[in-house]
Amino acid sequence: MRVAYLLAEFPNLSETFILREIGELRRQGVEVCLFALRPGKGPYPPEAAALQAEVCYRPPLLSRATVTSLAWVLRRCPERFLWGMGLIGRASWRRPKLLRQRLRNLFSAAFFAPRIAAWGCPLLHAHFAFIPTLLAMLIADWLKVPFTFSAHAWDIFAETSLLREKIARAARVITCNDYSRRHLETTYPEVAPGKVVRLYHGLEPFWFAVPNQRAPQNVPELLAVGRLQEKKGFHVLLEACARLRERGTAFHCTLVGDGPERNRLQHLRAKYVLTKQVTFAGPRPLSEMPDFYARADVVVQPSLVTATGDRDGLPNAILEALACGKPVVTTPVAAIPEVIVDRETGLLVPPGDASALAQAVQRLLANPEEARRLGERGRAQVREQFDLRRNVAALREVFAAEIAAEQN
């Protein structure tokens, strides 16, 4: 089985779930051919660096390779190329920046198309419903092969331009949680029953080997992991940390990740006088993350919904924390309640409520036995629902079914 994967960036430190998926698909006998617009920012885990050498990246827009590939597409299906250009123009003409971006992506699709055809990929799969799925939709139309795509969070809640067209033309749509599946089925009621499939991400077995007991340390350790962006709610966490300090609670908080909110968050740390209590650890490779979880007493994920509608789906940091047996304090945003049941597998607080967040953290720090119980129950649930091998095997079956349907 051979599948072409279309990605915006690869490798990408905040999308290690894609790396896990590709690795397991290959272990299960699927030949994954990688196409990406650009490499992401490091640091990369060793397995990503090894894969990067075989990724087909987009060259400069006016390169000879792009022009030659464009001529190949125009000779093969000029009317379908013009259809794609017209679709982009109708959907984007009111947004000049988006129009320029999509026209550039049209040329990127033209570069990838003959290479995918030469490699004989009978199925295309894109991760994220925005740019990669646009590429997949165009190329699939030109090559007359099916495509599928995985939808996540921002790409279906905040940026939905052309999403209806993409869903209609895709052979199958995959979401990583039931919340997103229900959202798509409700928002686009014309979707055929069963077309949108929920397949959870998976975790490698090593996550469950991380000890859930930490070495003694001077103060309790809080841990937050994720891209530093508004929907993660880390600004609420800093306010909660200020409240904990005011109450005389001893703690230290580490934020692992990077992103557009970094300067704002550093300013808030100074404003709340938390320089000693809060550390920005920056982006870290996957190989270092078990040590961060092992040292944590509580993992905090204060997700919220932004004014644009952007939100998390089901943060992988929550799954990793539970796999390590760590108690989680989070919010009932999007798909989080599919894993975190309040007072059973974690604690839920209202999004944006720093006082409630501080109280929940303080409660677990004061009650280590409850924290241990929540972590162990969460660990059992994640082990049951997020087994990488089993979940990727289900994805492989989706790919196999669509390839067989096309061949028949």
DOPA-138001 format. One record per residue (C-alpha): residue in one letter; x, z, y. Coordinates in steps of 0.001 Angstrom, whole numbers, plus 500000, padded with zeros to 6 digits. Layout:
BEGIN
aXZY;...
***
This chain:
BEGIN
m500000500000500000;r501355499033503412;v499921500235506746;a501115499506510287;y501070502625512481;l500662502025516230;l501742504853518526;a502317505365522229;e505474507428521661;f507539508183518611;p508982510647517969;n507071513062520203;l507755516790520068;s504116517671520781;e502844515371518004;t504683516736514985;f501426516464513009;i501883512678513080;l505415513046511755;r504117515273508944;e501395512767508128;i503776509811507954;g506241511702505779;e503571512755503306;l501999509280503181;r505385507908502209;r505786510569499541;q502423509421498177;g503551505801497952;v502267504333501224;e504685502076503081;v504207503010506744;c505553500456509229;l506083502065512642;f505367500445516018;a505621502363519282;l505684501599522982;r508584503945523661;p510504506906522239;g509325510346523293;k511413513093524786;g513556515255522495;p514647517442520971;y513772515649517732;p513737517211514271;p516218515576511862;e513513513740509918;a512203512180513165;a515652511008514188;a516031509323510797;l512701507516511175;q513438506438514738;a515975503901513531;e513233501861511853;v510642501964514670;c509790498653516343;y509688499444520066;r508214497341522865;p510889495404524771;p510815494719528541;l507709492860529683;l509468489606530600;s511987489627527767;r512525486513525709;a511112488292522648;t507857489065524446;v507441485543525807;t508145484006522393;s505645486348520751;l503022485558523367;a503431481861522607;w502949482652518902;v499629484398519611;l498423481639521941;r499145478981519322;r497378481008516644;c494230482139518448;p494078481227522148;e490372481953522425;r490765485474520967;f493639486221523332;l491455485177526276;w488621487327524891;g490955490342524925;m492077489583528459;g488464489287529580;l487498492550527887;i490317494365529670;g489424492801533009;r485728493713532794;a486470497287531784;s489290497948534259;w488846495882537418;r487658498885539426;r490824500817538501;p493848498699539531;k496448501027538018;l494633501089534680;l494173497308534831;r497928496771535264;q498656499169532430;r496252497449530063;l497499493982530890;r501007495197530094;n499638496538526821;l498105493135526117;f501610491679526205;s502867494575524064;a500217493749521485;a501373490127521570;f504945491295520839;f503868493436517876;a501411490939516340;p503839488424514734;r506003491240513407;i503044492968511775;a501999489612510323;a505528488974508999;w505580492376507285;g502230491624505660;c500406494760506749;p496754494470505586;l495620497443507704;l496458498827511154;h496117502493512056;a496433503943515567;h496822507546516657;f494829508423519796;a491831506416520943;f493357505262524229;i496322502839524411;p497397502720520719;t493850501944519609;l493543499202522238;l496675497634520747;a495307497975517235;m491955496460518214;l493576493426519844;i496099492796517070;a493510493273514320;d491313490690516023;w494174488188516269;l495378488692512689;k491904489101511179;v492698492405509470;p490851495753509714;f492002498679511813;t491294502387511820;f492178505031514370;s492530508786514662;a490815510334517687;h491991513701518985;a491010515395522268;w491835513968525717;d491274510477524369;i487600511128523561;f486624513835526047;a488363512751529257;e489395509086529049;t486569507169527333;s486878503681528846;l486399501037526105;l485831503770523514;r482420502397522523;e483972498975521859;k486816500488519861;i484476502517517664;a482220499522517080;r485083497260516003;a487041499806513931;a486612499920510172;r486757503721510235;v487261506454512831;i489048509656511854;t488836512970513675;c490825516096512908;n487862518468513253;d484078518583512946;y483559519299516642;s485063515931517588;r483180514159514806;r479851515545516024;h480747514676519629;l481365511032518744;e478256510747516592;t476116512284519333;t477642510346522221;y477554507043520330;p474392507271518191;e474671503603517216;v477672504448515011;a476876503810511355;p476514506994509254;g479790507911507609;k481935505738509857;v483415508779511596;v485282510904509066;r486673514389509553;l490086514908507976;y491953518044508988;h495670517879509656;g497887519609507158;l500838521968507098;e503906521747504893;p504250524506502303;f507243526029504123;w504974527386506864;f503365529731504346;a506789531051503372;v507476532422506872;p507447536242506620;n504544537891508384;q506591541036508961;r508986541020511879;a512189542948512363;p511881546034514617;q512267545207518294;n512118547147521538;v508736545863522761;p505841543955521188;e506234540168521328;l503504537774522463;l503931534077521721;a502240530997523209;v503068527486521976;g502019524107523340;r502399521538526089;l502372523168529516;q499175521554530775;e496010522914532321;k493775522763529247;k496094525139527376;g495136527928529812;f498629529364530114;h497962530224533773;v495235532551532461;l497746534058530054;l500118534866532914;e497333536619534797;a496522538557531625;c500194539520531342;a500049540858534905;r497059542995533932;l498874544305530870;r501875545287533007;e499600547046535515;r498112549062532645;g501555550165531566;t501515548178528324;a504980547326527051;f505328543695525940;h507352540531526186;c505787537055526218;t507515533797525229;l506075530375526131;v507413527533523986;g506858524021525317;d507169521847528370;g504857519760530495;p503371519052533935;e502313522676534567;r505812524123534223;n506504524497537962;r503084526009538601;l503516528483535759;q506978529491536932;h505557530067540403;l502836532282538912;r505430534252536949;a507197535018540228;k503923535752542016;y502883538268539342;v506420539757539197;l506770538978535495;t510347537699535404;k511391540384532926;q508249540151530815;v507794536370530484;t510322533831529179;f509967530054529249;a511764528883526120;g511277525176526829;p510647522566524130;r511962523499520696;p512411521456517517;l510157522175514585;s513024523712512631;e513237526603515122;m509522527401515281;p509294529596512151;d511704532032513801;f509502532251516899;y506413532968514803;a508286535484512646;r509201537511515749;a505674537469517208;d503224540362517044;v500357538332518544;v499978534582519145;v497886533682522191;q496141530330522745;p493867530648525837;s492424527099525719;l489824525996528274;v487903522915529440;t489242521318532634;a487179519849535463;t487756516361534013;g486398517422530631;d489801517510528955;r490154520136526239;d491973520914523031;g490637519773519685;l492097522221517202;p495554523306518415;n498221523037515740;a499844526197517100;i496838528181515859;l497199526737512369;e500938527422512301;a500435531002513489;l497794531711510839;a499915530090508137;c502591532634509053;g500069535473508819;k500058536166512557;p496966537403514436;v495631534981517045;v493786535608520304;t492100532470521571;t488849531054523007;p485782529389521427;v486646525984522917;a486023522757520978;a486943523079517284;i488747526426517476;p485769528339515968;e486094526173512842;v489140528273512026;i488945531396514205;v485891533504513451;d485777536427515869;r486988539678514283;e487388537991510913;t490290535536511269;g491214536266514897;l489793537362518237;l487811535097520573;v487474535706524318;p485682533687527015;p487820530825528372;g489372531536531761;d488763535309531499;a492152536973532023;s490706540483531785;a489102539833528400;l492292538153527196;a494388541171528206;q491954543554526508;a492030541574523251;v495829541468523197;q496039545170523979;r493569545903521188;l495761544194518592;l498943545781519873;a497288549199519606;n495872548479516134;p498575546900513966;e496488547302510830;e493656545219512316;a496215542656513483;r497636542439509954;r494156542075508422;l493173539264510798;g496433537447510161;e496088537648506394;r492488536429506424;g493452533559508689;r496375532747506427;a494077532491503400;q491672530175505256;v494414527860506495;r495965527700503047;e492594526571501684;q491665523994504329;f494955522668505700;d497037521735502690;l499127518746503793;r499250517015500421;r495535517255499759;n494485516207503268;v496881513254503426;a495696512169499973;a492195511948501465;l493567509829504329;r495302507585501815;e491968507063500067;v490390505978503365;f493158503428503864;a492844502185500278;a489072501779500587;e489327499716503780;i492052497484502358;a490042496929499176;a486876496173501161;e488711493560503218;q490276491923500179;n486938491714498416;
***
